[in-house]
Amino acid sequence: MFEYPVELIPAEEGGFVVTFPDVPEAITQGDDKDEALQCASEALETALSFYVADRRQLPLPSTAAGRPTVTPDAIVLAKMISSWLSAPK
């Protein structure tokens, strides 16, 4: 449901930069693809938490179209949504 596609971009100095087409605030990097995707999960959760704090609508993920995806931790996502719903308007 919340599988966000990522772009893995080879970095000039080695490793990979990770960006999210649907969440432009989430950018990270890693020494290899596995590390980059692990860091991407944290970057996504952090960026989405800013959406919640600012009471902005969470961006829905687009179709992966063959790209790798990152899914925020279900507990973290549930806490963010709960916080958003209970915040004063």
mmCIF file as gemmi writes it, N, C-alpha and C atoms, coordinates in Angstrom:
data_model
loop_
_atom_site.group_PDB
_atom_site.id
_atom_site.type_symbol
_atom_site.label_atom_id
_atom_site.label_alt_id
_atom_site.label_comp_id
_atom_site.label_asym_id
_atom_site.label_entity_id
_atom_site.label_seq_id
_atom_site.pdbx_PDB_ins_code
_atom_site.Cartn_x
_atom_site.Cartn_y
_atom_site.Cartn_z
_atom_site.occupancy
_atom_site.B_iso_or_equiv
_atom_site.pdbx_formal_charge
_atom_site.auth_seq_id
_atom_site.auth_asym_id
_atom_site.pdbx_PDB_model_num
ATOM 1 N N . MET Axp A 1 ? 0.81 -1.19 0 1 0 ? 1 A 1
ATOM 2 C CA . MET Axp A 1 ? 0 0 0 1 0 ? 1 A 1
ATOM 3 C C . MET Axp A 1 ? 0.861 1.264 0 1 0 ? 1 A 1
ATOM 4 N N . PHE Axp A 2 ? 1.802 1.374 0.899 1 0 ? 2 A 1
ATOM 5 C CA . PHE Axp A 2 ? 2.669 2.55 0.972 1 0 ? 2 A 1
ATOM 6 C C . PHE Axp A 2 ? 4.08 2.181 0.521 1 0 ? 2 A 1
ATOM 7 N N . GLU Axp A 3 ? 4.198 1.61 -0.674 1 0 ? 3 A 1
ATOM 8 C CA . GLU Axp A 3 ? 5.5 1.268 -1.239 1 0 ? 3 A 1
ATOM 9 C C . GLU Axp A 3 ? 5.924 2.405 -2.161 1 0 ? 3 A 1
ATOM 10 N N . TYR Axp A 4 ? 6.88 3.192 -1.682 1 0 ? 4 A 1
ATOM 11 C CA . TYR Axp A 4 ? 7.334 4.361 -2.43 1 0 ? 4 A 1
ATOM 12 C C . TYR Axp A 4 ? 8.484 3.982 -3.354 1 0 ? 4 A 1
ATOM 13 N N . PRO Axp A 5 ? 8.365 4.274 -4.659 1 0 ? 5 A 1
ATOM 14 C CA . PRO Axp A 5 ? 9.471 3.993 -5.57 1 0 ? 5 A 1
ATOM 15 C C . PRO Axp A 5 ? 10.642 4.937 -5.308 1 0 ? 5 A 1
ATOM 16 N N . VAL Axp A 6 ? 11.837 4.416 -5.542 1 0 ? 6 A 1
ATOM 17 C CA . VAL Axp A 6 ? 13.047 5.215 -5.352 1 0 ? 6 A 1
ATOM 18 C C . VAL Axp A 6 ? 13.863 5.231 -6.632 1 0 ? 6 A 1
ATOM 19 N N . GLU Axp A 7 ? 14.669 6.257 -6.748 1 0 ? 7 A 1
ATOM 20 C CA . GLU Axp A 7 ? 15.667 6.35 -7.816 1 0 ? 7 A 1
ATOM 21 C C . GLU Axp A 7 ? 17.026 6.131 -7.163 1 0 ? 7 A 1
ATOM 22 N N . LEU Axp A 8 ? 17.767 5.141 -7.634 1 0 ? 8 A 1
ATOM 23 C CA . LEU Axp A 8 ? 19.136 4.889 -7.165 1 0 ? 8 A 1
ATOM 24 C C . LEU Axp A 8 ? 20.082 5.482 -8.2 1 0 ? 8 A 1
ATOM 25 N N . ILE Axp A 9 ? 20.797 6.516 -7.809 1 0 ? 9 A 1
ATOM 26 C CA . ILE Axp A 9 ? 21.667 7.24 -8.737 1 0 ? 9 A 1
ATOM 27 C C . ILE Axp A 9 ? 23.117 7.012 -8.328 1 0 ? 9 A 1
ATOM 28 N N . PRO Axp A 10 ? 23.927 6.418 -9.222 1 0 ? 10 A 1
ATOM 29 C CA . PRO Axp A 10 ? 25.338 6.226 -8.871 1 0 ? 10 A 1
ATOM 30 C C . PRO Axp A 10 ? 26.004 7.575 -8.571 1 0 ? 10 A 1
ATOM 31 N N . ALA Axp A 11 ? 26.713 7.633 -7.452 1 0 ? 11 A 1
ATOM 32 C CA . ALA Axp A 11 ? 27.414 8.86 -7.057 1 0 ? 11 A 1
ATOM 33 C C . ALA Axp A 11 ? 28.806 8.871 -7.676 1 0 ? 11 A 1
ATOM 34 N N . GLU Axp A 12 ? 29.286 10.051 -8.03 1 0 ? 12 A 1
ATOM 35 C CA . GLU Axp A 12 ? 30.611 10.179 -8.644 1 0 ? 12 A 1
ATOM 36 C C . GLU Axp A 12 ? 31.706 9.612 -7.758 1 0 ? 12 A 1
ATOM 37 N N . GLU Axp A 13 ? 31.584 9.828 -6.446 1 0 ? 13 A 1
ATOM 38 C CA . GLU Axp A 13 ? 32.615 9.374 -5.509 1 0 ? 13 A 1
ATOM 39 C C . GLU Axp A 13 ? 32.42 7.924 -5.083 1 0 ? 13 A 1
ATOM 40 N N . GLY Axp A 14 ? 31.429 7.25 -5.664 1 0 ? 14 A 1
ATOM 41 C CA . GLY Axp A 14 ? 31.114 5.87 -5.303 1 0 ? 14 A 1
ATOM 42 C C . GLY Axp A 14 ? 29.836 5.821 -4.489 1 0 ? 14 A 1
ATOM 43 N N . GLY Axp A 15 ? 29.237 4.666 -4.446 1 0 ? 15 A 1
ATOM 44 C CA . GLY Axp A 15 ? 27.989 4.513 -3.719 1 0 ? 15 A 1
ATOM 45 C C . GLY Axp A 15 ? 26.808 5.003 -4.535 1 0 ? 15 A 1
ATOM 46 N N . PHE Axp A 16 ? 25.704 5.216 -3.845 1 0 ? 16 A 1
ATOM 47 C CA . PHE Axp A 16 ? 24.463 5.601 -4.512 1 0 ? 16 A 1
ATOM 48 C C . PHE Axp A 16 ? 23.739 6.689 -3.734 1 0 ? 16 A 1
ATOM 49 N N . VAL Axp A 17 ? 23.171 7.619 -4.476 1 0 ? 17 A 1
ATOM 50 C CA . VAL Axp A 17 ? 22.268 8.617 -3.912 1 0 ? 17 A 1
ATOM 51 C C . VAL Axp A 17 ? 20.856 8.088 -4.15 1 0 ? 17 A 1
ATOM 52 N N . VAL Axp A 18 ? 19.989 8.248 -3.152 1 0 ? 18 A 1
ATOM 53 C CA . VAL Axp A 18 ? 18.613 7.78 -3.266 1 0 ? 18 A 1
ATOM 54 C C . VAL Axp A 18 ? 17.673 8.975 -3.175 1 0 ? 18 A 1
ATOM 55 N N . THR Axp A 19 ? 16.766 9.069 -4.138 1 0 ? 19 A 1
ATOM 56 C CA . THR Axp A 19 ? 15.729 10.093 -4.1 1 0 ? 19 A 1
ATOM 57 C C . THR Axp A 19 ? 14.369 9.417 -4.261 1 0 ? 19 A 1
ATOM 58 N N . PHE Axp A 20 ? 13.343 10.125 -3.817 1 0 ? 20 A 1
ATOM 59 C CA . PHE Axp A 20 ? 11.971 9.648 -3.906 1 0 ? 20 A 1
ATOM 60 C C . PHE Axp A 20 ? 11.186 10.596 -4.804 1 0 ? 20 A 1
ATOM 61 N N . PRO Axp A 21 ? 10.701 10.133 -5.954 1 0 ? 21 A 1
ATOM 62 C CA . PRO Axp A 21 ? 9.928 11.008 -6.832 1 0 ? 21 A 1
ATOM 63 C C . PRO Axp A 21 ? 8.697 11.611 -6.151 1 0 ? 21 A 1
ATOM 64 N N . ASP Axp A 22 ? 8.093 10.874 -5.225 1 0 ? 22 A 1
ATOM 65 C CA . ASP Axp A 22 ? 6.86 11.327 -4.581 1 0 ? 22 A 1
ATOM 66 C C . ASP Axp A 22 ? 7.097 12.119 -3.3 1 0 ? 22 A 1
ATOM 67 N N . VAL Axp A 23 ? 8.301 12.04 -2.756 1 0 ? 23 A 1
ATOM 68 C CA . VAL Axp A 23 ? 8.644 12.737 -1.508 1 0 ? 23 A 1
ATOM 69 C C . VAL Axp A 23 ? 10.004 13.407 -1.728 1 0 ? 23 A 1
ATOM 70 N N . PRO Axp A 24 ? 10.031 14.559 -2.396 1 0 ? 24 A 1
ATOM 71 C CA . PRO Axp A 24 ? 11.308 15.179 -2.755 1 0 ? 24 A 1
ATOM 72 C C . PRO Axp A 24 ? 12.17 15.577 -1.562 1 0 ? 24 A 1
ATOM 73 N N . GLU Axp A 25 ? 11.57 15.681 -0.379 1 0 ? 25 A 1
ATOM 74 C CA . GLU Axp A 25 ? 12.341 16.038 0.813 1 0 ? 25 A 1
ATOM 75 C C . GLU Axp A 25 ? 13.214 14.882 1.298 1 0 ? 25 A 1
ATOM 76 N N . ALA Axp A 26 ? 12.928 13.677 0.862 1 0 ? 26 A 1
ATOM 77 C CA . ALA Axp A 26 ? 13.673 12.491 1.309 1 0 ? 26 A 1
ATOM 78 C C . ALA Axp A 26 ? 14.819 12.203 0.34 1 0 ? 26 A 1
ATOM 79 N N . ILE Axp A 27 ? 16.029 12.471 0.789 1 0 ? 27 A 1
ATOM 80 C CA . ILE Axp A 27 ? 17.237 12.223 -0.003 1 0 ? 27 A 1
ATOM 81 C C . ILE Axp A 27 ? 18.272 11.622 0.936 1 0 ? 27 A 1
ATOM 82 N N . THR Axp A 28 ? 18.963 10.593 0.473 1 0 ? 28 A 1
ATOM 83 C CA . THR Axp A 28 ? 20.003 9.972 1.29 1 0 ? 28 A 1
ATOM 84 C C . THR Axp A 28 ? 21.014 9.309 0.372 1 0 ? 28 A 1
ATOM 85 N N . GLN Axp A 29 ? 21.945 8.592 0.976 1 0 ? 29 A 1
ATOM 86 C CA . GLN Axp A 29 ? 22.954 7.891 0.179 1 0 ? 29 A 1
ATOM 87 C C . GLN Axp A 29 ? 23.468 6.692 0.953 1 0 ? 29 A 1
ATOM 88 N N . GLY Axp A 30 ? 24.184 5.826 0.25 1 0 ? 30 A 1
ATOM 89 C CA . GLY Axp A 30 ? 24.809 4.671 0.873 1 0 ? 30 A 1
ATOM 90 C C . GLY Axp A 30 ? 25.983 4.205 0.045 1 0 ? 30 A 1
ATOM 91 N N . ASP Axp A 31 ? 26.865 3.431 0.672 1 0 ? 31 A 1
ATOM 92 C CA . ASP Axp A 31 ? 28.068 2.954 -0.015 1 0 ? 31 A 1
ATOM 93 C C . ASP Axp A 31 ? 27.761 1.922 -1.092 1 0 ? 31 A 1
ATOM 94 N N . ASP Axp A 32 ? 26.655 1.185 -0.931 1 0 ? 32 A 1
ATOM 95 C CA . ASP Axp A 32 ? 26.221 0.219 -1.934 1 0 ? 32 A 1
ATOM 96 C C . ASP Axp A 32 ? 24.694 0.251 -1.983 1 0 ? 32 A 1
ATOM 97 N N . LYS Axp A 33 ? 24.106 -0.519 -2.893 1 0 ? 33 A 1
ATOM 98 C CA . LYS Axp A 33 ? 22.649 -0.466 -3.053 1 0 ? 33 A 1
ATOM 99 C C . LYS Axp A 33 ? 21.915 -0.871 -1.779 1 0 ? 33 A 1
ATOM 100 N N . ASP Axp A 34 ? 22.393 -1.921 -1.108 1 0 ? 34 A 1
ATOM 101 C CA . ASP Axp A 34 ? 21.719 -2.38 0.113 1 0 ? 34 A 1
ATOM 102 C C . ASP Axp A 34 ? 21.735 -1.306 1.194 1 0 ? 34 A 1
ATOM 103 N N . GLU Axp A 35 ? 22.898 -0.717 1.423 1 0 ? 35 A 1
ATOM 104 C CA . GLU Axp A 35 ? 22.999 0.336 2.443 1 0 ? 35 A 1
ATOM 105 C C . GLU Axp A 35 ? 22.157 1.548 2.048 1 0 ? 35 A 1
ATOM 106 N N . ALA Axp A 36 ? 22.178 1.886 0.773 1 0 ? 36 A 1
ATOM 107 C CA . ALA Axp A 36 ? 21.399 3.034 0.304 1 0 ? 36 A 1
ATOM 108 C C . ALA Axp A 36 ? 19.909 2.816 0.551 1 0 ? 36 A 1
ATOM 109 N N . LEU Axp A 37 ? 19.421 1.604 0.311 1 0 ? 37 A 1
ATOM 110 C CA . LEU Axp A 37 ? 18.005 1.322 0.535 1 0 ? 37 A 1
ATOM 111 C C . LEU Axp A 37 ? 17.662 1.3 2.021 1 0 ? 37 A 1
ATOM 112 N N . GLN Axp A 38 ? 18.588 0.851 2.863 1 0 ? 38 A 1
ATOM 113 C CA . GLN Axp A 38 ? 18.353 0.895 4.311 1 0 ? 38 A 1
ATOM 114 C C . GLN Axp A 38 ? 18.258 2.345 4.781 1 0 ? 38 A 1
ATOM 115 N N . CYS Axp A 39 ? 19.169 3.167 4.309 1 0 ? 39 A 1
ATOM 116 C CA . CYS Axp A 39 ? 19.144 4.592 4.666 1 0 ? 39 A 1
ATOM 117 C C . CYS Axp A 39 ? 17.893 5.263 4.103 1 0 ? 39 A 1
ATOM 118 N N . ALA Axp A 40 ? 17.432 4.785 2.956 1 0 ? 40 A 1
ATOM 119 C CA . ALA Axp A 40 ? 16.248 5.363 2.325 1 0 ? 40 A 1
ATOM 120 C C . ALA Axp A 40 ? 15.015 5.203 3.204 1 0 ? 40 A 1
ATOM 121 N N . SER Axp A 41 ? 14.911 4.087 3.883 1 0 ? 41 A 1
ATOM 122 C CA . SER Axp A 41 ? 13.771 3.863 4.771 1 0 ? 41 A 1
ATOM 123 C C . SER Axp A 41 ? 13.726 4.916 5.871 1 0 ? 41 A 1
ATOM 124 N N . GLU Axp A 42 ? 14.869 5.183 6.478 1 0 ? 42 A 1
ATOM 125 C CA . GLU Axp A 42 ? 14.945 6.208 7.531 1 0 ? 42 A 1
ATOM 126 C C . GLU Axp A 42 ? 14.648 7.6 6.969 1 0 ? 42 A 1
ATOM 127 N N . ALA Axp A 43 ? 15.191 7.891 5.8 1 0 ? 43 A 1
ATOM 128 C CA . ALA Axp A 43 ? 14.961 9.207 5.185 1 0 ? 43 A 1
ATOM 129 C C . ALA Axp A 43 ? 13.482 9.407 4.865 1 0 ? 43 A 1
ATOM 130 N N . LEU Axp A 44 ? 12.84 8.357 4.374 1 0 ? 44 A 1
ATOM 131 C CA . LEU Axp A 44 ? 11.417 8.445 4.05 1 0 ? 44 A 1
ATOM 132 C C . LEU Axp A 44 ? 10.589 8.692 5.307 1 0 ? 44 A 1
ATOM 133 N N . GLU Axp A 45 ? 10.867 7.929 6.363 1 0 ? 45 A 1
ATOM 134 C CA . GLU Axp A 45 ? 10.115 8.093 7.609 1 0 ? 45 A 1
ATOM 135 C C . GLU Axp A 45 ? 10.306 9.493 8.193 1 0 ? 45 A 1
ATOM 136 N N . THR Axp A 46 ? 11.522 10.007 8.117 1 0 ? 46 A 1
ATOM 137 C CA . THR Axp A 46 ? 11.79 11.362 8.616 1 0 ? 46 A 1
ATOM 138 C C . THR Axp A 46 ? 11.025 12.398 7.797 1 0 ? 46 A 1
ATOM 139 N N . ALA Axp A 47 ? 11.095 12.286 6.48 1 0 ? 47 A 1
ATOM 140 C CA . ALA Axp A 47 ? 10.4 13.252 5.622 1 0 ? 47 A 1
ATOM 141 C C . ALA Axp A 47 ? 8.891 13.202 5.85 1 0 ? 47 A 1
ATOM 142 N N . LEU Axp A 48 ? 8.337 12 5.961 1 0 ? 48 A 1
ATOM 143 C CA . LEU Axp A 48 ? 6.896 11.885 6.19 1 0 ? 48 A 1
ATOM 144 C C . LEU Axp A 48 ? 6.5 12.457 7.543 1 0 ? 48 A 1
ATOM 145 N N . SER Axp A 49 ? 7.393 12.345 8.531 1 0 ? 49 A 1
ATOM 146 C CA . SER Axp A 49 ? 7.081 12.91 9.853 1 0 ? 49 A 1
ATOM 147 C C . SER Axp A 49 ? 6.967 14.435 9.772 1 0 ? 49 A 1
ATOM 148 N N . PHE Axp A 50 ? 7.725 15.065 8.87 1 0 ? 50 A 1
ATOM 149 C CA . PHE Axp A 50 ? 7.6 16.512 8.675 1 0 ? 50 A 1
ATOM 150 C C . PHE Axp A 50 ? 6.244 16.866 8.055 1 0 ? 50 A 1
ATOM 151 N N . TYR Axp A 51 ? 5.768 16.019 7.15 1 0 ? 51 A 1
ATOM 152 C CA . TYR Axp A 51 ? 4.436 16.241 6.59 1 0 ? 51 A 1
ATOM 153 C C . TYR Axp A 51 ? 3.399 16.233 7.706 1 0 ? 51 A 1
ATOM 154 N N . VAL Axp A 52 ? 3.514 15.256 8.602 1 0 ? 52 A 1
ATOM 155 C CA . VAL Axp A 52 ? 2.569 15.144 9.719 1 0 ? 52 A 1
ATOM 156 C C . VAL Axp A 52 ? 2.681 16.364 10.624 1 0 ? 52 A 1
ATOM 157 N N . ALA Axp A 53 ? 3.904 16.743 10.975 1 0 ? 53 A 1
ATOM 158 C CA . ALA Axp A 53 ? 4.107 17.892 11.87 1 0 ? 53 A 1
ATOM 159 C C . ALA Axp A 53 ? 3.531 19.177 11.277 1 0 ? 53 A 1
ATOM 160 N N . ASP Axp A 54 ? 3.615 19.297 9.963 1 0 ? 54 A 1
ATOM 161 C CA . ASP Axp A 54 ? 3.092 20.489 9.283 1 0 ? 54 A 1
ATOM 162 C C . ASP Axp A 54 ? 1.618 20.348 8.897 1 0 ? 54 A 1
ATOM 163 N N . ARG Axp A 55 ? 1.014 19.217 9.278 1 0 ? 55 A 1
ATOM 164 C CA . ARG Axp A 55 ? -0.386 18.905 8.97 1 0 ? 55 A 1
ATOM 165 C C . ARG Axp A 55 ? -0.653 18.943 7.463 1 0 ? 55 A 1
ATOM 166 N N . ARG Axp A 56 ? 0.33 18.475 6.71 1 0 ? 56 A 1
ATOM 167 C CA . ARG Axp A 56 ? 0.181 18.364 5.261 1 0 ? 56 A 1
ATOM 168 C C . ARG Axp A 56 ? -0.265 16.949 4.929 1 0 ? 56 A 1
ATOM 169 N N . GLN Axp A 57 ? -0.974 16.807 3.85 1 0 ? 57 A 1
ATOM 170 C CA . GLN Axp A 57 ? -1.414 15.488 3.412 1 0 ? 57 A 1
ATOM 171 C C . GLN Axp A 57 ? -0.204 14.643 3.03 1 0 ? 57 A 1
ATOM 172 N N . LEU Axp A 58 ? -0.194 13.379 3.486 1 0 ? 58 A 1
ATOM 173 C CA . LEU Axp A 58 ? 0.902 12.486 3.116 1 0 ? 58 A 1
ATOM 174 C C . LEU Axp A 58 ? 0.827 12.205 1.622 1 0 ? 58 A 1
ATOM 175 N N . PRO Axp A 59 ? 1.957 12.299 0.924 1 0 ? 59 A 1
ATOM 176 C CA . PRO Axp A 59 ? 1.94 12.013 -0.509 1 0 ? 59 A 1
ATOM 177 C C . PRO Axp A 59 ? 1.741 10.517 -0.749 1 0 ? 59 A 1
ATOM 178 N N . LEU Axp A 60 ? 0.897 10.192 -1.693 1 0 ? 60 A 1
ATOM 179 C CA . LEU Axp A 60 ? 0.684 8.793 -2.041 1 0 ? 60 A 1
ATOM 180 C C . LEU Axp A 60 ? 1.778 8.349 -3.002 1 0 ? 60 A 1
ATOM 181 N N . PRO Axp A 61 ? 2.205 7.097 -2.878 1 0 ? 61 A 1
ATOM 182 C CA . PRO Axp A 61 ? 3.254 6.613 -3.775 1 0 ? 61 A 1
ATOM 183 C C . PRO Axp A 61 ? 2.73 6.389 -5.19 1 0 ? 61 A 1
ATOM 184 N N . SER Axp A 62 ? 3.586 6.674 -6.149 1 0 ? 62 A 1
ATOM 185 C CA . SER Axp A 62 ? 3.255 6.4 -7.545 1 0 ? 62 A 1
ATOM 186 C C . SER Axp A 62 ? 3.592 4.94 -7.86 1 0 ? 62 A 1
ATOM 187 N N . THR Axp A 63 ? 3.298 4.534 -9.065 1 0 ? 63 A 1
ATOM 188 C CA . THR Axp A 63 ? 3.593 3.172 -9.502 1 0 ? 63 A 1
ATOM 189 C C . THR Axp A 63 ? 5.103 2.975 -9.586 1 0 ? 63 A 1
ATOM 190 N N . ALA Axp A 64 ? 5.56 1.828 -9.121 1 0 ? 64 A 1
ATOM 191 C CA . ALA Axp A 64 ? 6.999 1.559 -9.091 1 0 ? 64 A 1
ATOM 192 C C . ALA Axp A 64 ? 7.598 1.474 -10.493 1 0 ? 64 A 1
ATOM 193 N N . ALA Axp A 65 ? 6.874 0.933 -11.441 1 0 ? 65 A 1
ATOM 194 C CA . ALA Axp A 65 ? 7.344 0.822 -12.826 1 0 ? 65 A 1
ATOM 195 C C . ALA Axp A 65 ? 8.753 0.241 -12.917 1 0 ? 65 A 1
ATOM 196 N N . GLY Axp A 66 ? 8.982 -0.844 -12.187 1 0 ? 66 A 1
ATOM 197 C CA . GLY Axp A 66 ? 10.272 -1.521 -12.243 1 0 ? 66 A 1
ATOM 198 C C . GLY Axp A 66 ? 11.34 -0.961 -11.329 1 0 ? 66 A 1
ATOM 199 N N . ARG Axp A 67 ? 11.046 0.125 -10.638 1 0 ? 67 A 1
ATOM 200 C CA . ARG Axp A 67 ? 12.019 0.714 -9.713 1 0 ? 67 A 1
ATOM 201 C C . ARG Axp A 67 ? 11.946 0.007 -8.367 1 0 ? 67 A 1
ATOM 202 N N . PRO Axp A 68 ? 13.037 0.04 -7.6 1 0 ? 68 A 1
ATOM 203 C CA . PRO Axp A 68 ? 12.971 -0.485 -6.232 1 0 ? 68 A 1
ATOM 204 C C . PRO Axp A 68 ? 11.998 0.367 -5.415 1 0 ? 68 A 1
ATOM 205 N N . THR Axp A 69 ? 11.45 -0.228 -4.369 1 0 ? 69 A 1
ATOM 206 C CA . THR Axp A 69 ? 10.53 0.508 -3.504 1 0 ? 69 A 1
ATOM 207 C C . THR Axp A 69 ? 10.975 0.423 -2.052 1 0 ? 69 A 1
ATOM 208 N N . VAL Axp A 70 ? 10.518 1.386 -1.274 1 0 ? 70 A 1
ATOM 209 C CA . VAL Axp A 70 ? 10.767 1.424 0.169 1 0 ? 70 A 1
ATOM 210 C C . VAL Axp A 70 ? 9.416 1.623 0.844 1 0 ? 70 A 1
ATOM 211 N N . THR Axp A 71 ? 9.172 0.828 1.875 1 0 ? 71 A 1
ATOM 212 C CA . THR Axp A 71 ? 7.931 0.917 2.635 1 0 ? 71 A 1
ATOM 213 C C . THR Axp A 71 ? 8.25 1.408 4.034 1 0 ? 71 A 1
ATOM 214 N N . PRO Axp A 72 ? 7.595 2.474 4.499 1 0 ? 72 A 1
ATOM 215 C CA . PRO Axp A 72 ? 7.847 2.919 5.871 1 0 ? 72 A 1
ATOM 216 C C . PRO Axp A 72 ? 7.402 1.836 6.848 1 0 ? 72 A 1
ATOM 217 N N . ASP Axp A 73 ? 8.072 1.772 7.979 1 0 ? 73 A 1
ATOM 218 C CA . ASP Axp A 73 ? 7.71 0.829 9.026 1 0 ? 73 A 1
ATOM 219 C C . ASP Axp A 73 ? 6.247 1.054 9.41 1 0 ? 73 A 1
ATOM 220 N N . ALA Axp A 74 ? 5.475 -0.019 9.512 1 0 ? 74 A 1
ATOM 221 C CA . ALA Axp A 74 ? 4.04 0.085 9.788 1 0 ? 74 A 1
ATOM 222 C C . ALA Axp A 74 ? 3.759 0.781 11.114 1 0 ? 74 A 1
ATOM 223 N N . ILE Axp A 75 ? 4.547 0.497 12.13 1 0 ? 75 A 1
ATOM 224 C CA . ILE Axp A 75 ? 4.329 1.116 13.443 1 0 ? 75 A 1
ATOM 225 C C . ILE Axp A 75 ? 4.618 2.615 13.371 1 0 ? 75 A 1
ATOM 226 N N . VAL Axp A 76 ? 5.702 2.969 12.703 1 0 ? 76 A 1
ATOM 227 C CA . VAL Axp A 76 ? 6.046 4.391 12.546 1 0 ? 76 A 1
ATOM 228 C C . VAL Axp A 76 ? 4.945 5.106 11.771 1 0 ? 76 A 1
ATOM 229 N N . LEU Axp A 77 ? 4.479 4.49 10.697 1 0 ? 77 A 1
ATOM 230 C CA . LEU Axp A 77 ? 3.427 5.095 9.89 1 0 ? 77 A 1
ATOM 231 C C . LEU Axp A 77 ? 2.137 5.245 10.697 1 0 ? 77 A 1
ATOM 232 N N . ALA Axp A 78 ? 1.782 4.231 11.476 1 0 ? 78 A 1
ATOM 233 C CA . ALA Axp A 78 ? 0.574 4.301 12.301 1 0 ? 78 A 1
ATOM 234 C C . ALA Axp A 78 ? 0.678 5.424 13.334 1 0 ? 78 A 1
ATOM 235 N N . LYS Axp A 79 ? 1.854 5.574 13.943 1 0 ? 79 A 1
ATOM 236 C CA . LYS Axp A 79 ? 2.048 6.652 14.923 1 0 ? 79 A 1
ATOM 237 C C . LYS Axp A 79 ? 1.921 8.02 14.26 1 0 ? 79 A 1
ATOM 238 N N . MET Axp A 80 ? 2.461 8.154 13.051 1 0 ? 80 A 1
ATOM 239 C CA . MET Axp A 80 ? 2.371 9.431 12.348 1 0 ? 80 A 1
ATOM 240 C C . MET Axp A 80 ? 0.919 9.77 12.033 1 0 ? 80 A 1
ATOM 241 N N . ILE Axp A 81 ? 0.18 8.794 11.541 1 0 ? 81 A 1
ATOM 242 C CA . ILE Axp A 81 ? -1.218 9.034 11.194 1 0 ? 81 A 1
ATOM 243 C C . ILE Axp A 81 ? -2.029 9.348 12.444 1 0 ? 81 A 1
ATOM 244 N N . SER Axp A 82 ? -1.784 8.613 13.52 1 0 ? 82 A 1
ATOM 245 C CA . SER Axp A 82 ? -2.486 8.864 14.78 1 0 ? 82 A 1
ATOM 246 C C . SER Axp A 82 ? -2.2 10.275 15.286 1 0 ? 82 A 1
ATOM 247 N N . SER Axp A 83 ? -0.942 10.671 15.213 1 0 ? 83 A 1
ATOM 248 C CA . SER Axp A 83 ? -0.549 12.011 15.643 1 0 ? 83 A 1
ATOM 249 C C . SER Axp A 83 ? -1.237 13.069 14.79 1 0 ? 83 A 1
ATOM 250 N N . TRP Axp A 84 ? -1.287 12.838 13.501 1 0 ? 84 A 1
ATOM 251 C CA . TRP Axp A 84 ? -1.909 13.785 12.582 1 0 ? 84 A 1
ATOM 252 C C . TRP Axp A 84 ? -3.4 13.913 12.876 1 0 ? 84 A 1
ATOM 253 N N . LEU Axp A 85 ? -4.065 12.778 13.128 1 0 ? 85 A 1
ATOM 254 C CA . LEU Axp A 85 ? -5.502 12.797 13.39 1 0 ? 85 A 1
ATOM 255 C C . LEU Axp A 85 ? -5.852 13.454 14.722 1 0 ? 85 A 1
ATOM 256 N N . SER Axp A 86 ? -4.96 13.319 15.711 1 0 ? 86 A 1
ATOM 257 C CA . SER Axp A 86 ? -5.268 13.845 17.041 1 0 ? 86 A 1
ATOM 258 C C . SER Axp A 86 ? -4.774 15.279 17.264 1 0 ? 86 A 1
ATOM 259 N N . ALA Axp A 87 ? -4.031 15.813 16.325 1 0 ? 87 A 1
ATOM 260 C CA . ALA Axp A 87 ? -3.503 17.176 16.484 1 0 ? 87 A 1
ATOM 261 C C . ALA Axp A 87 ? -4.628 18.196 16.37 1 0 ? 87 A 1
ATOM 262 N N . PRO Axp A 88 ? -4.517 19.29 17.132 1 0 ? 88 A 1
ATOM 263 C CA . PRO Axp A 88 ? -5.536 20.343 17.015 1 0 ? 88 A 1
ATOM 264 C C . PRO Axp A 88 ? -5.528 20.94 15.613 1 0 ? 88 A 1
ATOM 265 N N . LYS Axp A 89 ? -6.688 21.296 15.168 1 0 ? 89 A 1
ATOM 266 C CA . LYS Axp A 89 ? -6.805 21.827 13.799 1 0 ? 89 A 1
ATOM 267 C C . LYS Axp A 89 ? -6.83 23.325 13.785 1 0 ? 89 A 1
